[in-house]
């Protein structure tokens, strides 16, 4: 049986690994004014982030149409896929999973599983990479799904939000949630686990927020896989990687991945963090 892996651009699978592992990536949409753009196709990440603070109204995000998923699945089936696992960002934060499931219902030439990673950005991407590696190694559909189910509770994303402005403008947070005071100086430290977004700390300096996040991540060592993620902040991500060498498995080439506009719109420029699957 031939198994193919599909995911969405919000999972932030690095392009070179997507190509190597034959992962099909469906672009999500960012809406700027009344115009919708497929991220990475109609608008680049660099262009989007360069203009993010000047967009008025603030951009929104959306899942692709149902037939986009159906067409991708049918194309893969026509190319020989018997079974397809379509892994997507958490159904608790995006409608993408639901739309993928609806698209799968119209496919008769292959078995399609729409899988909820219960994660965002590379947290979902690391699970997609695992699925693709297992598919290439010849594992069965049931074996891959079982491996994913076992890893979802061990998969976490940690992030330090550099500014609350994007969360506020995107309607994802109210000032009341963070109290009254110097709100723009607060650097929330967040964790995403099993579809839940948890604010662990509200720190007033970036340095302290980074240290707090590193301490949180270290609690879950050792890691099966860990990567650095960032929202249009490559230098800060490189610094974070350098400061966190103790967190990475010895001999592993670390992934440093920028976050897609569909997710970065809400997190805001300057955010940095980790995506990781712990060993236990």
Beta strands, then each sheet from edge to edge (+ up, - down):
strand 1: 3-8
strand 2: 23-26
strand 3: 29-32
strand 4: 35-38
strand 5: 60-62
strand 6: 83-88
strand 7: 111-116
strand 8: 155-160
strand 9: 187-193
strand 10: 196-203
strand 11: 223-230
strand 12: 255-258
strand 13: 272-278
sheet 1: 2+ 1+ 6+ 7+
sheet 2: 4+ 3- 5+
sheet 3: 10+ 9- 8+ 13- 11+ 12+
end
